[in-house]
Amino acid sequence: MHLIKLLRFWDDSYPIEKWFELVDSAATDLIKMNCYDEYAKVASSKGNHEEALKYSNLSVNWAKEHLNAPERTYREKCWYALSDEEIQNSRKRELAIFLVTQSEVLAKLDQKDKAYKACQLAIENSNLEDARLNDRIVELLISINRTDDAKDIAKIALSKGKASTNLKKVLGDEPDAGIDSIANDYLLSKEDYLKSLMKNNIAPNFDLYSLDGEKVSLEDLKGKVVVLDFWATWCAPCVMAFPYYKEVVEKYRDDENVVFYFINLDKDKEKEDISSFMESRKVDFNVLLDKENDSSKDFAVSGLPTKMIIDKNGYINFGESGFKSDKEEFIQELSLMIELAKNSESLK
């Protein structure tokens, strides 16, 4: 959000009241509360803990009231495809984020019991489903001398596949922590889950041209696992996924049996525009151009970004729209999909 970015670069010589005027003119309460939460973090980082707590409390109290609000907000109504349960989970996550900030501020005020209570409530509402939030929770617990609790939370997060590299280090010095065992159990359960989602649909052919003018036909790629990413320059989540894809592409760079193609669907961009865009993002992908969007229609793409994983026999094994913001989960899941596609028995 622009208001939050603006706050991060706010010059202390300029009255902060001007920023709050912009915040108060924001369209929705949720935007305001996210801004208040960010301000609390910034204020606390500068030693203004009492001021930080004031605005953190505003965010937390609003989120608690909003948790059981019978009507969807304007933003939630835009998510028409989400069920009531999914909306409720989204509200709980918002509350958990605000509670973690509140906990951090309380800890800096040396109100450790209150910080721990708020942290427990954050855990309850987040269900430890957000790796970045889990990092903050574990760090907070360590700061208030709840090391055993921190390690317990780290293990649970790891078992859910929601543990970052930093969080794993919390358990790294324990010989009996069982990190590898927990991680392997998670991967096995994740693999079983993905197997249950595997499709066996014949992939429609396409003939598209790359940025270098080379014609690429899906038919000619049989014998290889093909990963397709449908994207556009105007799609923010598409571009956010690029650094994640970059790591997976690098991982399989020496595997001749796996290829990646990024199908651009911009209708009003020329080849030179797309080349410049990719250079500005510092990514070197195999981009295919489809200004007419014929391939997206043939593959029944309903939203961006959409990825398709096609096995060596030309069958779609996986198709998924949307973007997982958890980098480790994204890379792990896509890698598992590729490995499953490599061993697909679609023709047997």
C-alpha contacts under 8 A as a table, 3 or more apart, distances in Angstrom:
res1	aa1	res2	aa2	distance
1	M	4	I	5.56
1	M	5	K	6.48
2	H	5	K	5.07
2	H	6	L	6.00
3	L	6	L	4.97
3	L	7	L	6.27
3	L	19	W	7.92
3	L	22	L	7.67
3	L	23	V	7.05
3	L	35	C	7.03
4	I	7	L	5.08
4	I	8	R	6.45
4	I	35	C	5.96
4	I	38	E	6.73
5	K	8	R	5.22
5	K	9	F	6.73
6	L	9	F	5.43
6	L	10	W	6.02
7	L	10	W	4.88
7	L	19	W	7.32
7	L	39	Y	7.45
8	R	42	V	7.67
10	W	14	Y	7.50
10	W	16	I	7.98
11	D	14	Y	5.54
12	D	15	P	7.09
12	D	16	I	7.47
14	Y	18	K	7.97
15	P	18	K	5.83
15	P	19	W	7.69
16	I	19	W	5.24
16	I	20	F	6.57
17	E	20	F	4.98
17	E	21	E	6.20
18	K	21	E	5.10
18	K	22	L	6.63
19	W	22	L	5.18
19	W	23	V	6.32
20	F	23	V	4.78
20	F	24	D	5.98
21	E	24	D	5.18
21	E	25	S	6.39
22	L	25	S	5.24
22	L	26	A	6.63
23	V	26	A	5.21
23	V	31	I	7.94
23	V	32	K	5.83
23	V	35	C	7.01
24	D	32	K	6.77
26	A	29	D	7.59
26	A	31	I	6.64
26	A	32	K	6.42
27	A	31	I	7.35
28	T	31	I	5.47
28	T	32	K	6.63
28	T	74	Y	7.92
29	D	32	K	5.01
29	D	33	M	6.14
30	L	33	M	5.07
30	L	34	N	6.14
31	I	34	N	5.18
31	I	35	C	6.22
32	K	35	C	5.06
32	K	36	Y	6.17
33	M	36	Y	4.89
33	M	37	D	6.07
33	M	58	L	7.34
33	M	59	S	4.89
33	M	62	W	7.61
34	N	37	D	5.01
34	N	38	E	6.23
34	N	59	S	7.25
35	C	38	E	5.07
35	C	39	Y	6.08
36	Y	39	Y	4.97
36	Y	40	A	6.13
36	Y	55	Y	5.45
36	Y	56	S	6.51
36	Y	58	L	7.52
36	Y	59	S	6.42
37	D	40	A	5.10
37	D	41	K	6.55
37	D	55	Y	6.65
37	D	56	S	5.42
37	D	59	S	6.20
37	D	98	F	6.28
37	D	101	T	6.99
38	E	41	K	5.17
38	E	42	V	6.29
39	Y	42	V	5.02
39	Y	43	A	5.89
39	Y	52	A	7.00
39	Y	55	Y	7.33
40	A	43	A	5.16
40	A	44	S	5.97
40	A	49	H	7.98
40	A	51	E	7.29
40	A	52	A	3.97
40	A	53	L	6.54
40	A	54	K	7.87
40	A	55	Y	5.79
40	A	56	S	5.60
40	A	101	T	7.47
40	A	105	V	7.93
41	K	44	S	5.19
41	K	45	S	6.13
41	K	52	A	6.72
41	K	101	T	6.78
41	K	105	V	7.78
42	V	45	S	5.13
42	V	46	K	6.54
42	V	52	A	7.82
43	A	46	K	5.22
43	A	47	G	6.52
43	A	48	N	5.10
43	A	49	H	6.62
43	A	51	E	6.80
43	A	52	A	5.30
44	S	47	G	4.99
44	S	48	N	5.00
44	S	49	H	4.66
44	S	51	E	7.72
44	S	52	A	5.42
44	S	105	V	6.47
45	S	48	N	7.39
48	N	51	E	5.48
48	N	52	A	6.13
49	H	52	A	4.83
49	H	53	L	6.06
49	H	105	V	6.17
49	H	108	K	7.09
49	H	109	L	6.67
50	E	53	L	5.12
50	E	54	K	6.36
50	E	109	L	7.94
51	E	54	K	5.21
51	E	55	Y	6.79
52	A	55	Y	5.54
52	A	56	S	6.08
52	A	105	V	6.88
53	L	56	S	4.90
53	L	57	N	5.89
53	L	102	Q	6.56
53	L	105	V	6.18
53	L	106	L	7.31
54	K	57	N	5.38
54	K	58	L	6.60
55	Y	58	L	5.02
55	Y	59	S	6.51
56	S	59	S	5.23
56	S	60	V	6.25
56	S	98	F	6.82
56	S	101	T	6.80
56	S	102	Q	5.52
57	N	60	V	5.07
57	N	61	N	5.93
57	N	102	Q	6.88
58	L	61	N	5.34
58	L	62	W	6.15
59	S	62	W	5.27
59	S	63	A	6.18
59	S	98	F	6.23
60	V	63	A	5.15
60	V	64	K	6.17
60	V	95	L	6.26
60	V	98	F	5.48
60	V	99	L	6.10
60	V	102	Q	7.66
61	N	64	K	5.16
61	N	65	E	6.34
62	W	65	E	5.24
62	W	66	H	6.01
63	A	66	H	4.90
63	A	67	L	5.96
63	A	91	R	7.32
63	A	94	E	6.94
63	A	95	L	5.17
63	A	98	F	7.92
64	K	67	L	5.23
64	K	68	N	7.73
64	K	95	L	6.63
65	E	68	N	6.42
65	E	69	A	6.84
66	H	69	A	4.97
66	H	91	R	7.48
67	L	88	Q	7.04
67	L	91	R	5.76
67	L	92	K	6.71
67	L	95	L	7.88
69	A	72	R	7.40
72	R	75	R	7.80
72	R	76	E	5.45
72	R	77	K	5.88
73	T	76	E	5.04
73	T	77	K	6.15
74	Y	77	K	5.15
74	Y	78	C	6.58
75	R	78	C	5.26
75	R	79	W	6.98
76	E	79	W	5.16
76	E	80	Y	7.37
76	E	87	I	7.13
77	K	80	Y	5.57
79	W	82	L	5.66
80	Y	83	S	7.88
82	L	85	E	7.95
82	L	86	E	5.80
82	L	87	I	6.47
83	S	86	E	5.15
83	S	87	I	6.31
84	D	87	I	5.05
84	D	88	Q	6.16
85	E	88	Q	5.03
85	E	89	N	6.23
86	E	89	N	5.04
86	E	90	S	6.21
87	I	90	S	5.03
87	I	91	R	6.33
88	Q	91	R	5.06
88	Q	92	K	6.25
89	N	92	K	5.01
89	N	93	R	6.22
90	S	93	R	5.13
90	S	94	E	6.35
91	R	94	E	5.10
91	R	95	L	6.29
92	K	95	L	5.07
92	K	96	A	6.11
92	K	125	N	5.05
92	K	126	S	6.31
93	R	96	A	4.94
93	R	97	I	6.23
93	R	125	N	6.23
93	R	126	S	5.11
94	E	97	I	5.25
94	E	98	F	6.46
95	L	98	F	5.23
95	L	99	L	6.08
95	L	122	A	7.19
95	L	125	N	7.13
96	A	99	L	4.98
96	A	100	V	6.20
96	A	121	L	7.28
96	A	122	A	4.18
96	A	123	I	6.98
96	A	125	N	5.60
96	A	126	S	5.52
97	I	100	V	5.35
97	I	101	T	6.62
97	I	122	A	7.14
97	I	133	L	7.02
98	F	101	T	5.25
98	F	102	Q	6.28
99	L	102	Q	4.90
99	L	103	S	6.07
99	L	118	A	5.85
99	L	119	C	6.57
99	L	121	L	7.33
99	L	122	A	5.50
100	V	103	S	4.93
100	V	104	E	6.18
100	V	118	A	7.09
100	V	119	C	5.90
100	V	122	A	6.17
100	V	133	L	7.90
100	V	136	R	7.29
100	V	137	I	6.69
101	T	104	E	5.08
101	T	105	V	6.31
102	Q	105	V	5.23
102	Q	106	L	6.15
102	Q	115	A	7.31
102	Q	118	A	7.10
103	S	106	L	5.10
103	S	107	A	6.09
103	S	114	K	7.38
103	S	115	A	4.23
103	S	116	Y	6.87
103	S	118	A	5.57
103	S	119	C	5.79
103	S	140	L	7.45
104	E	107	A	5.14
104	E	108	K	6.44
104	E	115	A	6.87
104	E	140	L	6.27
105	V	108	K	5.14
105	V	109	L	6.38
105	V	115	A	7.86
106	L	109	L	4.95
106	L	110	D	6.33
106	L	111	Q	5.21
106	L	112	K	6.71
106	L	114	K	6.75
106	L	115	A	5.19
107	A	110	D	4.89
107	A	111	Q	5.47
107	A	112	K	5.27
107	A	115	A	5.57
107	A	140	L	7.76
107	A	143	S	7.49
107	A	144	I	6.57
108	K	111	Q	7.45
111	Q	114	K	5.64
111	Q	115	A	6.17
112	K	115	A	4.87
112	K	116	Y	6.03
112	K	144	I	5.89
113	D	116	Y	5.11
113	D	117	K	6.23
114	K	117	K	5.05
114	K	118	A	6.17
115	A	118	A	5.22
115	A	119	C	6.08
116	Y	119	C	4.95
116	Y	120	Q	6.15
116	Y	141	L	7.32
116	Y	144	I	7.70
117	K	120	Q	5.19
117	K	121	L	6.44
118	A	121	L	5.15
118	A	122	A	6.26
119	C	122	A	4.91
119	C	123	I	6.26
119	C	137	I	6.92
119	C	141	L	7.99
120	Q	123	I	5.09
120	Q	124	E	6.24
121	L	124	E	4.99
121	L	125	N	6.27
122	A	125	N	5.24
122	A	126	S	5.95
123	I	126	S	5.22
123	I	127	N	5.62
123	I	128	L	6.10
123	I	137	I	7.87
124	E	127	N	5.46
124	E	128	L	7.99
126	S	129	E	6.03
126	S	130	D	7.15
128	L	131	A	7.31
128	L	133	L	7.69
128	L	134	N	6.12
128	L	156	I	7.82
128	L	157	A	6.05
128	L	162	K	7.26
129	E	134	N	7.87
129	E	157	A	7.57
129	E	160	K	7.47
129	E	162	K	6.21
130	D	133	L	5.33
130	D	134	N	6.08
130	D	162	K	6.18
130	D	326	D	7.50
131	A	134	N	4.94
131	A	135	D	6.33
131	A	157	A	7.45
131	A	162	K	4.49
131	A	163	A	5.27
131	A	164	S	6.09
131	A	326	D	6.66
132	R	135	D	5.17
132	R	136	R	6.73
132	R	164	S	7.34
132	R	326	D	7.63
133	L	136	R	5.15
133	L	137	I	6.23
134	N	137	I	4.96
134	N	138	V	6.15
134	N	153	I	7.96
134	N	154	A	7.70
134	N	157	A	7.10
134	N	162	K	7.55
134	N	163	A	7.14
134	N	167	L	7.83
135	D	138	V	5.40
135	D	139	E	6.18
135	D	163	A	7.55
135	D	164	S	7.17
135	D	166	N	7.30
135	D	167	L	5.78
136	R	139	E	5.12
136	R	140	L	5.97
137	I	140	L	5.08
137	I	141	L	6.21
137	I	150	A	7.74
138	V	141	L	5.12
138	V	142	I	6.29
138	V	150	A	4.83
138	V	151	K	7.57
138	V	153	I	6.84
138	V	154	A	6.82
138	V	167	L	7.38
139	E	142	I	5.21
139	E	143	S	6.26
139	E	150	A	7.50
140	L	143	S	5.06
140	L	144	I	6.52
141	L	144	I	5.36
141	L	145	N	6.43
141	L	146	R	4.97
141	L	147	T	6.35
141	L	149	D	6.86
141	L	150	A	5.45
142	I	145	N	5.09
142	I	146	R	5.29
142	I	147	T	4.89
142	I	150	A	6.16
143	S	146	R	7.40
146	R	149	D	5.36
146	R	150	A	6.23
147	T	150	A	4.89
147	T	151	K	6.27
148	D	151	K	5.16
148	D	152	D	6.25
149	D	152	D	5.06
149	D	153	I	6.18
150	A	153	I	5.18
150	A	154	A	6.11
151	K	154	A	4.92
151	K	155	K	6.23
151	K	170	V	6.61
151	K	171	L	6.41
152	D	155	K	5.22
152	D	156	I	6.38
153	I	156	I	5.11
153	I	157	A	6.08
154	A	157	A	5.11
154	A	158	L	6.06
154	A	163	A	6.99
154	A	167	L	6.35
154	A	168	K	6.96
154	A	170	V	7.24
154	A	171	L	7.35
155	K	158	L	5.02
155	K	159	S	6.19
155	K	171	L	7.82
155	K	179	I	7.67
155	K	182	I	7.62
156	I	159	S	5.09
156	I	160	K	6.39
157	A	160	K	5.11
157	A	161	G	6.28
157	A	162	K	4.94
157	A	163	A	5.26
158	L	161	G	5.00
158	L	162	K	5.66
158	L	163	A	4.83
158	L	168	K	7.50
158	L	179	I	7.77
158	L	182	I	6.73
158	L	183	A	6.36
158	L	186	Y	7.86
159	S	162	K	7.53
159	S	182	I	5.48
159	S	183	A	6.17
159	S	185	D	7.30
159	S	186	Y	5.50
160	K	163	A	7.73
160	K	186	Y	6.47
161	G	183	A	7.29
161	G	186	Y	6.33
161	G	187	L	7.92
161	G	329	E	6.87
162	K	329	E	7.20
163	A	166	N	7.94
163	A	167	L	5.76
163	A	168	K	6.47
164	S	167	L	5.19
164	S	168	K	6.39
164	S	328	E	6.91
165	T	168	K	5.17
165	T	169	K	6.58
166	N	169	K	5.32
166	N	170	V	7.25
167	L	170	V	5.50
167	L	171	L	7.68
168	K	171	L	5.57
168	K	172	G	6.30
168	K	179	I	7.77
169	K	172	G	4.64
169	K	173	D	7.52
170	V	173	D	7.37
171	L	174	E	5.68
171	L	177	A	6.11
171	L	179	I	7.30
172	G	175	P	7.70
172	G	177	A	7.48
172	G	179	I	7.76
174	E	177	A	5.12
175	P	178	G	7.46
178	G	181	S	5.21
178	G	182	I	6.11
179	I	182	I	5.20
179	I	183	A	6.02
180	D	183	A	5.11
180	D	184	N	5.93
181	S	184	N	5.10
181	S	185	D	6.11
182	I	185	D	5.18
182	I	186	Y	6.29
183	A	186	Y	5.09
183	A	187	L	6.22
184	N	187	L	5.02
184	N	188	L	6.13
185	D	188	L	5.19
185	D	189	S	6.25
186	Y	189	S	5.18
186	Y	190	K	6.00
187	L	190	K	4.94
187	L	191	E	5.92
188	L	191	E	5.03
188	L	192	D	6.21
189	S	192	D	5.11
189	S	193	Y	6.21
190	K	193	Y	5.01
190	K	194	L	6.17
190	K	333	E	7.98
191	E	194	L	5.11
191	E	195	K	6.10
191	E	336	L	6.71
192	D	195	K	5.06
192	D	196	S	6.44
193	Y	196	S	5.22
193	Y	197	L	6.76
194	L	197	L	5.05
194	L	198	M	6.43
194	L	337	M	7.16
195	K	198	M	5.21
195	K	340	L	7.57
197	L	318	F	7.26
198	M	317	N	5.03
198	M	318	F	5.72
199	K	316	I	6.19
199	K	317	N	4.45
199	K	318	F	5.99
200	N	315	Y	5.66
200	N	316	I	5.78
200	N	317	N	5.60
200	N	346	S	6.20
201	N	315	Y	5.22
201	N	316	I	5.12
201	N	317	N	7.15
202	I	314	G	6.18
202	I	315	Y	4.42
202	I	316	I	6.04
203	A	299	F	7.49
203	A	310	I	7.22
203	A	314	G	5.82
203	A	315	Y	5.28
203	A	316	I	5.53
204	P	298	D	6.41
204	P	299	F	6.85
205	N	217	S	6.91
205	N	218	L	5.35
205	N	219	E	5.97
206	F	216	V	7.82
206	F	217	S	5.54
206	F	218	L	5.66
206	F	219	E	7.66
206	F	295	S	6.34
207	D	215	K	6.56
207	D	216	V	5.60
207	D	217	S	4.50
207	D	218	L	6.97
208	L	215	K	5.67
208	L	216	V	5.36
208	L	217	S	6.61
208	L	288	L	6.04
208	L	289	L	6.29
208	L	290	D	6.74
209	Y	212	D	7.75
209	Y	213	G	5.51
209	Y	214	E	5.34
209	Y	215	K	4.47
209	Y	216	V	5.92
209	Y	288	L	5.48
209	Y	289	L	5.84
210	S	213	G	5.13
210	S	214	E	5.21
210	S	215	K	6.49
210	S	216	V	7.14
210	S	286	N	7.01
210	S	287	V	5.59
210	S	288	L	4.38
210	S	289	L	6.19
211	L	214	E	7.40
211	L	271	K	6.28
211	L	275	S	6.91
211	L	286	N	7.96
211	L	287	V	6.25
211	L	288	L	6.60
211	L	289	L	7.31
216	V	220	D	7.71
216	V	288	L	7.98
217	S	220	D	5.44
217	S	221	L	7.03
218	L	221	L	5.22
218	L	222	K	7.26
219	E	222	K	6.01
219	E	314	G	7.64
221	L	224	K	5.88
221	L	226	V	7.47
221	L	312	K	7.83
222	K	225	V	7.81
222	K	312	K	5.23
222	K	313	N	5.79
222	K	314	G	5.91
223	G	257	N	7.14
223	G	311	D	7.83
223	G	312	K	4.16
223	G	313	N	6.23
224	K	256	E	7.67
224	K	257	N	4.58
224	K	258	V	5.52
224	K	259	V	6.98
224	K	311	D	6.69
224	K	312	K	4.45
224	K	313	N	7.88
224	K	342	K	7.99
225	V	257	N	6.03
225	V	258	V	4.72
225	V	259	V	6.34
225	V	309	I	7.08
225	V	310	I	5.63
225	V	311	D	4.63
225	V	312	K	4.99
225	V	338	I	7.12
225	V	341	A	6.58
225	V	342	K	6.23
226	V	258	V	6.02
226	V	259	V	5.09
226	V	260	F	5.93
226	V	261	Y	7.53
226	V	308	M	7.96
226	V	309	I	5.83
226	V	310	I	5.02
226	V	311	D	6.55
226	V	312	K	7.58
227	V	258	V	7.61
227	V	259	V	6.22
227	V	260	F	4.73
227	V	261	Y	6.28
227	V	307	K	7.06
227	V	308	M	5.80
227	V	309	I	4.67
227	V	310	I	6.39
227	V	338	I	7.91
228	L	260	F	6.06
228	L	261	Y	5.08
228	L	262	F	5.82
228	L	263	I	6.96
228	L	307	K	5.40
228	L	308	M	5.01
228	L	309	I	6.41
229	D	260	F	7.92
229	D	261	Y	6.43
229	D	262	F	4.70
229	D	263	I	5.95
229	D	305	P	6.85
229	D	306	T	5.76
229	D	307	K	4.45
229	D	308	M	6.60
230	F	262	F	6.04
230	F	263	I	4.83
230	F	264	N	6.17
230	F	265	L	7.05
230	F	296	S	7.33
230	F	304	L	6.61
230	F	305	P	5.65
230	F	306	T	5.20
230	F	307	K	6.27
231	W	235	C	6.95
231	W	238	C	5.66
231	W	262	F	7.01
231	W	263	I	6.18
231	W	264	N	5.19
231	W	265	L	6.08
231	W	304	L	5.91
231	W	305	P	5.20
231	W	306	T	7.14
232	A	235	C	5.38
232	A	238	C	6.85
232	A	264	N	5.39
232	A	265	L	5.30
232	A	266	D	5.40
232	A	304	L	7.70
232	A	305	P	7.96
233	T	236	A	7.49
233	T	238	C	7.64
233	T	239	V	7.07
233	T	264	N	7.90
233	T	266	D	6.84
233	T	274	I	7.96
233	T	277	F	7.69
235	C	238	C	5.29
235	C	239	V	6.64
235	C	304	L	6.94
235	C	305	P	7.51
236	A	239	V	5.30
236	A	240	M	6.15
237	P	240	M	4.85
237	P	241	A	6.20
237	P	304	L	7.78
237	P	305	P	6.80
237	P	322	G	7.59
237	P	323	F	6.09
238	C	241	A	5.34
238	C	242	F	6.92
238	C	304	L	6.74
238	C	305	P	5.10
238	C	323	F	7.37
239	V	242	F	5.29
240	M	243	P	6.92
240	M	244	Y	7.97
241	A	244	Y	5.28
241	A	245	Y	6.18
241	A	323	F	6.84
241	A	325	S	7.86
242	F	245	Y	5.05
242	F	246	K	5.97
242	F	283	V	7.46
243	P	246	K	4.93
243	P	247	E	6.65
243	P	283	V	7.94
244	Y	247	E	5.48
244	Y	248	V	6.74
244	Y	327	K	6.15
244	Y	330	F	7.08
244	Y	331	I	6.47
245	Y	248	V	5.09
245	Y	249	V	6.00
245	Y	331	I	7.47
246	K	249	V	5.14
246	K	250	E	6.13
246	K	283	V	7.06
247	E	250	E	5.09
247	E	251	K	6.11
247	E	331	I	7.51
248	V	251	K	4.89
248	V	252	Y	6.44
248	V	331	I	6.27
248	V	334	L	7.81
248	V	335	S	7.11
249	V	252	Y	5.36
249	V	253	R	5.88
249	V	260	F	7.09
250	E	253	R	4.93
251	K	254	D	7.77
252	Y	255	D	5.10
252	Y	258	V	6.74
253	R	256	E	7.68
255	D	258	V	5.81
256	E	259	V	7.38
258	V	338	I	7.96
260	F	285	F	7.72
260	F	286	N	6.64
261	Y	285	F	7.17
261	Y	286	N	5.06
261	Y	287	V	5.81
261	Y	288	L	6.70
262	F	285	F	6.87
262	F	286	N	6.02
262	F	287	V	4.66
262	F	288	L	5.99
263	I	287	V	5.80
263	I	288	L	4.68
263	I	289	L	5.91
263	I	290	D	6.70
264	N	287	V	6.77
264	N	288	L	6.04
264	N	289	L	5.15
264	N	290	D	5.93
264	N	291	K	7.53
265	L	289	L	6.79
265	L	290	D	5.31
265	L	291	K	5.48
265	L	292	E	7.51
265	L	293	N	5.75
265	L	296	S	7.96
266	D	269	K	5.67
266	D	290	D	7.42
266	D	291	K	5.68
267	K	290	D	7.84
267	K	291	K	4.48
267	K	292	E	6.63
267	K	293	N	7.80
268	D	291	K	7.46
269	K	273	D	5.85
269	K	274	I	6.79
269	K	291	K	7.87
270	E	273	D	5.20
270	E	274	I	6.56
271	K	274	I	5.27
271	K	275	S	6.24
271	K	289	L	7.62
272	E	275	S	5.03
272	E	276	S	6.17
273	D	276	S	5.23
273	D	277	F	6.14
274	I	277	F	4.93
274	I	278	M	6.20
275	S	278	M	5.27
275	S	279	E	6.24
276	S	279	E	5.06
276	S	280	S	6.15
277	F	280	S	5.15
277	F	281	R	6.47
278	M	281	R	5.11
278	M	282	K	6.24
278	M	283	V	5.77
278	M	284	D	7.08
279	E	282	K	4.93
279	E	283	V	6.34
279	E	284	D	7.60
290	D	293	N	5.22
290	D	294	D	6.84
290	D	295	S	7.09
293	N	296	S	5.35
293	N	297	K	6.41
294	D	297	K	5.19
294	D	298	D	6.24
295	S	298	D	5.02
295	S	299	F	6.08
296	S	299	F	5.11
296	S	300	A	5.90
296	S	301	V	5.04
297	K	300	A	4.89
297	K	301	V	6.19
298	D	301	V	7.84
301	V	304	L	7.70
301	V	306	T	6.75
301	V	321	S	7.95
302	S	321	S	7.64
303	G	306	T	6.45
303	G	321	S	6.04
303	G	322	G	7.26
304	L	321	S	6.21
304	L	322	G	6.28
305	P	321	S	5.70
305	P	322	G	5.43
305	P	323	F	6.75
306	T	319	G	7.16
306	T	320	E	5.55
306	T	321	S	4.12
306	T	322	G	6.25
307	K	318	F	7.93
307	K	319	G	5.74
307	K	320	E	5.47
307	K	321	S	6.42
308	M	316	I	6.81
308	M	317	N	7.67
308	M	318	F	5.61
308	M	319	G	4.46
308	M	320	E	6.66
309	I	316	I	5.91
309	I	317	N	5.75
309	I	318	F	5.09
309	I	319	G	6.53
309	I	337	M	7.26
309	I	338	I	6.93
309	I	341	A	7.19
310	I	313	N	7.91
310	I	314	G	5.89
310	I	315	Y	5.33
310	I	316	I	4.34
310	I	317	N	5.63
310	I	318	F	7.15
310	I	341	A	6.94
311	D	314	G	5.51
311	D	315	Y	5.45
311	D	316	I	6.43
311	D	317	N	6.46
311	D	341	A	4.98
311	D	342	K	6.32
311	D	344	S	6.54
311	D	346	S	7.98
312	K	315	Y	7.45
312	K	341	A	7.62
312	K	342	K	6.97
312	K	344	S	7.96
313	N	346	S	7.01
313	N	347	L	7.12
315	Y	346	S	6.87
316	I	319	G	7.21
317	N	341	A	6.43
318	F	337	M	7.26
324	K	327	K	7.28
324	K	329	E	7.41
324	K	330	F	5.86
325	S	330	F	7.39
326	D	329	E	5.39
326	D	330	F	6.14
327	K	330	F	5.11
327	K	331	I	6.24
328	E	331	I	5.31
328	E	332	Q	5.96
329	E	332	Q	5.08
329	E	333	E	5.86
330	F	333	E	5.34
330	F	334	L	6.08
331	I	334	L	5.33
331	I	335	S	6.01
332	Q	335	S	5.24
332	Q	336	L	6.24
333	E	336	L	5.11
333	E	337	M	6.26
334	L	337	M	5.03
334	L	338	I	6.24
335	S	338	I	5.11
335	S	339	E	6.25
336	L	339	E	5.11
336	L	340	L	6.12
337	M	340	L	5.15
337	M	341	A	6.10
338	I	341	A	5.03
338	I	342	K	6.16
339	E	342	K	5.04
339	E	343	N	6.58
340	L	343	N	5.25
340	L	344	S	6.06
341	A	344	S	4.80
345	E	348	K	5.27
